Amino acid sequence: MAVYDSFARFYDRLFAPAERRFLGRWRRETLSLIPEGSRLLELGAGTGANFEFYASPEKAISSELACEMLSFAAKKTRGNALIQADAESLPFATGSFDAAFATLVFCSIPRPENAFAELRRVVRPGGRVVLLEHVRPPGLLGMLFDLLNFATVALIDDHFNRRTAETAVASGLRLVENRRKLAGIVNLIVLENPA
């Protein structure tokens, strides 16, 4: 996570244009798919870009692995608890949450199948998992992303060609809906933890 610690002080400025044009709207849409009043877990809270969209911040725990990202997120809390945690080894009891979500996180988790196993454990049966992720798009664009992936992994440990919905389903979550955005480059993936 050293790359994200060094990136933390630039993150908000770097993403500000995208936040204004579309990311902020997509973050709001993502959080709108969480049932109201849910005990909520955010994986990879980063600098806290999602906090303003939490419906019940007092029922939310925001986790992040990178210490520097957490220090920026701490300035934006709205009643939500912050905790340093690895998505592949969460420090929560089984069934602790009604729902969980992540935005632009699964591209940087070393073993996403382990993180999905942890989500299956900590989200109660019947609970919801919502992801806003950049993924490998279909067709020729997907092949370009396969090539880009060599550079992005080497430079910022970011996997541009992940098939996140498929990995989630293979890990035992049930796909409810997959909303494709930007020609399939970004997906809003709604999942359920089966009983």
N, C-alpha and C positions, 0 to 999 in steps of 0.2 A: 503493500500500500504506500510505499515511499513516493511513488509517482503522483498519487492523489494528494499526499501531504504537501508536496511541492507545488501542486496545481491549485490548491485551495484559495490562495489569495487572489488569483486571477479568474476563478471560476465564474463568479457572478457577472463580472464585466464582460467576459468572453461570451457568455450565453445571453446577455441582455437583449441584443437585437432579436434573437430567436424567441426569447420569452415574450417580447412585445408582439411579434408577428403571429406566432402560433403555439409555442410551447406552453405559455401560461394558460391558454384556452384548453389545450389538451390535458394539462394537469388538473384543471377544474373538472373537466369531463371524467377523468379517471377517478377522482375522489367522489364524484356524484354517483358512481356505481357501487359505492360502499353503503350497505344498509345503515340507516340512521341509528345512532345510539350504540354502534358496535364497539366492543373492546378491540382496538385497532393497533396493528404493528406495521410500521414502515421499515422496510429493508433499505439500507443505503440512503439515508436521509441527506447525505452530502452537506451542503451549506444551508439547508432548510428551505429550499425553493417551494416545497409543497405545503409548508405549515399554514400559510394563509388560507388554504382551501380545506383544512380539517373542519368537519362539522362539529365534532365534540372533542376538542383538544385535550380536555382533562381525562379522557378515556384512551388516549393514544400514547404509545411508546415509539419513539423514533430511534432507530439503531443505525450506527455507522461505524465502519472499521477504522477509517483514517482519522487520527487525532486532530490534525489541523482542520479538517472539514468540520469536525464536531465543535471546535472552538468558534468557527464562524456561525454555525447553526445555533449555538447557545445564545447568540444575540437576537435571534428571531423567534424563540419559543413563545408559545401562546397558551401555556398551561400543559403542554405535552412534556413527557419525561424524555430525556436523552440518555442513551446508553451506548457505550462502545461495545460492539459485538460483531462477530464474524457470522455471516449468513449461513455458512456451512456447519456451524456449531453454536446454535442459539442457547442462551442461558435461561430459558423459560420452561416452565412445566408443560406437560402435554395438555392440549386443549385450552391454553391460556387466553386465546384470542378468538373473536367471532369472525374477524377478517384481517387480511394483510394485503399490502400493496407495495409496489416498487416502480420507480420511474427511471429509466436509463441506467439500470444497475446490472442486469443479468449479462450484459456484454463484458463485464469486468470481473465476474466471479470465476475463479479458476475451475471449479467443478460444479456447474449449475445443477446437475442432478442431485448433488448432496444438499444444496440449498433448497431444492424442491422437496426433498425428503424431510428436511427440517420444517418447512412450511406445513407439510402434511401432518407432522407431529404436533406443532404448536397451535395450529388453527383447528378449532373444533370440527367434528364431522358435520357436514352440511354448510360449513362456513365458506366464505368467499375469498378468492385471491384475484387481485386485479393488477395487471402489469402494463405499463406504457414503455415499450422497448423498440430500439432500432434493431432490425433483423435483416437477414438476407432476403432481398426482394426476388420475385419470380423473374424468369426469362434472362435475357442478355444482361440486364442490370445486375442480376445475381452473380453472374460470372465476373463482372467488374468488381463487385464487392469481395469476391474470393481473392482477387488480386490485391485489392486495397488492404485486405486483412493482414497480409504479410507485414506491411508497414505499420499499421495501427497497433498490432500486437507488440512489435518490436519497440515502438516509440512510447506508447501510453498504455500498454497492456489492455487494449480494447479490441474485442472480437467483433468485427463488422459483419460477419457472415453467419451468425448463430441462427438456428431455427428454434426459437425459444418456445413457441406454442407446442411444437412437436416434442421437445424435451420435457415440458411440463406434463403433457399427456402420458408420455412413456414413463414418467415418474409416479404416475397414479392419480394425478388430478384430472377432473373432467372438464373438457372445454365447453363453455356455455356460449361464447361469442368471440369472434375475432374481427375487430374493425380495422381495416387497412387504411393507412394514411400515407400521403406522399408516394403514390404508386407502389405501395407495399413496403416502403423503406422503414416506416414506423408502424407498429401494430399496437392496438389497444386490446389486450387479451383478457377476457373474463373467464375465470375458472372456478370450480367448486371442489371442495374437499369431500369426496364421497364418504358415506357412512361406513 
